[in-house]
C-alpha cells in the first residue's frame, strides 16, 4: 500500500479529529501535532484551515454518495427511500462527521435550489436520481424530483436531529422503526 502524501495525512488527521471530538476541536496546531509536522508546514499544502475543512467536507460527501450509490438498492418503491435509511445509519454511526457534513453552518455550503440543481451535492444526487427513476417508472406521482428530495431530506434530518437531541424516548431500534415508518408516510403522499 503506497504511503500517504502530506496533504492526505493532513486530511486524514482532520477527519479523525472531527470524528472523535467534533469540528470545533480542529485547529492548525492540532492537525500539525497529529501529522507530526509544524503548524507552518501545513500552509505549504493548504491555504488555511477553511480550505482543509472544505476538502474534508467534500471528501466525506463523496464517500457517503458512493456508499449510497453502490449499496445495491432494491427495485420498486424502497429504492426511493433506501438512501434515507443509509442517512440514518451514517448519522448514528458517525455523529460528529454527520454534524459537520450535514448540519454545520459552512461558508461555502451548497445552497438550494441552484447548487443542488447544478448537481454539486453528490449525496443529494443519489436521492434525486432514485426519485426521478420512481417518477419515470410510474411509482411516484409526477413532480420535481429535486423538490421531492429536499422535502424528504428535511424530514429525515429533522427526525435525526430530534432523536440525537434526546427528544424521543425510543431506544435506537425503536427509533429506526419509527424513522422508516415516518418516511413511508411521506412517500404515501408522493405515490402515483
N, C-alpha and C positions, 0 to 999 in steps of 0.2 A: 504494500500500500504506500503510495507516494506521501511524503511528508507535506504538511500544510504550509502554505506561504504565510508570511507575517500578517498579511491582510486577512486571510482566512482564520488565523489564530485570534486576531482581534475580534472578528465577527463571532467566532465560537465562544470566546470568553464573555462577550457582551450577552449573547443568548443565554449562557449558563447563569450569569448574574440575574438576568431578568427572570428566568425560570425559577431560580432558587429564592430570590429576595424581592422581585418586582422591579419595574423600571426605575423607580426613584433611587434605588441602590446603585445605579450605574453612573460612573464618573470616569473621566480620562484616567485618573490615578488608579482607580480600582481595576480598570481594564488592563492598564500597563502592568500592575502587580500580578494579575492573573497570567498574562502572557510572558512576563519575565523581561520586559523592556522598560526603558524610561518613558515617562509621560510624553516628553517631547518627540520621541521616536514615532509615536502614533501619527503625528502630523505629517510624516513622510508618506503615509498611506491613506489618510482621510483628512478632509479639510477641517472638520470639527466633530464634536460629539453628535450633533444633529445629523450629520452625514452617516455616521456609524449606525445610529438608531434607525435612520431611514433604510439603510441597506439591510439591517436585520429584519425590519418590518416587511420589506419586500420579499426577503428570503423565506420568512415564515408564511406569508400569504401564498407564495408559490408552492410551498410544501403542503399546506392544507389543501389547496386546489388540486394538486397532483394526487394526494391521497383520496380525495373525494372522487375525482375523475376515474381513477383506476380501481375503485372499490368493488366493481362488479355489481352495480346497482341492478336490481331485478326489474323485469318488464312491468308494464302496467302502471297503475297509479302510485305504487310505492316508489317507483323510480323518481317521481317528482318530489316526494318529501323525504326520501332517504338522506339527502345531504344535510337536512336539518337534524337528523339523528346523529350524524357524524359531527355536526357543530356542537351538539350537547356533549358528545364523547370528548371532544377536544377541550371544551370549557372545563369539564370536571377533571380531566387527566392533567391538564396544563393550565391551572388557573391564572398564574402570573403572565404567561405568554398570551393567553386568551385576552386578559385585560389589556395588555399592551397592543395587540393586533386589532382587536375588535371593539375595545371600549375606551381607550385613552385618547384624549384630545391631542391631535398632532398637527403641526403647522402645514404639512404637505399632504394631509389626508385627502383621499378621493372624495369627491362630492357628488351627490345625487341631484339631478339625473345625468349631467353632462359626462362626468368621468366614467360612470358606470356604463352608459350607452356607448362610449368610446372603447369599451371593453378593457379598461385599465385595472379592473379588480379581478384577479384570477379566480378567487374562491366564488365570488358572486356570479362569474361567467358560468360556472358549473351549474348553479341553480337555474340561471336564465335559460341555458341550453336544455336542461331537463324539462323545464316548464314549457318551453317552445315546442319540444317534442310531444309533450302531453296535449298541447293545443292542436298541433298538426295531426296527431293520431285520433283526435276527437274525444279524448278522455277528459279534457278540461274545456270549459266554455271559452269562446273567442274572447281575447283580451290581450293586453300588453304584457308579455312575459316579464319585462323589467319592473313594471308596477306590481305584478303578482309577486315577484321575487322580493322586492323591497318590503311589501306588506308581510310576507311570511317571515322574512329575516327580522323585522322589527318585533313581531310577535314572539318569535323564538328567543331573540336577545332579551326581551323584557322578562320572559319566564325564567331564563337562566340567571339574569341579574337579580330577580326577586328571590330565587332559590338560594343563590350564593350570599344574599344579604340576610338570610335567616327568616324570610317571610313565609316559608312553608314549614309545616311540622312533619312533613314526609321524610322518611329515610330515602336514601338515593334510589333504590329500586322502585319505591312508590312514586317518587318524583319523575323518574324516567317514564313510567307508565302514564302518569298524568300528562307529561310533556307530549308524548306521541298521540295520546287521545285528543289533546288540545290542537295539535297540528291537523289531525283528522277532521276536527270541527271546522277549521279554516278551509281545508280542501273541499269539504262539502259545498261550501259557497262558491267554489271555483269549478266544480264538475259540470260537464256538459249535460 
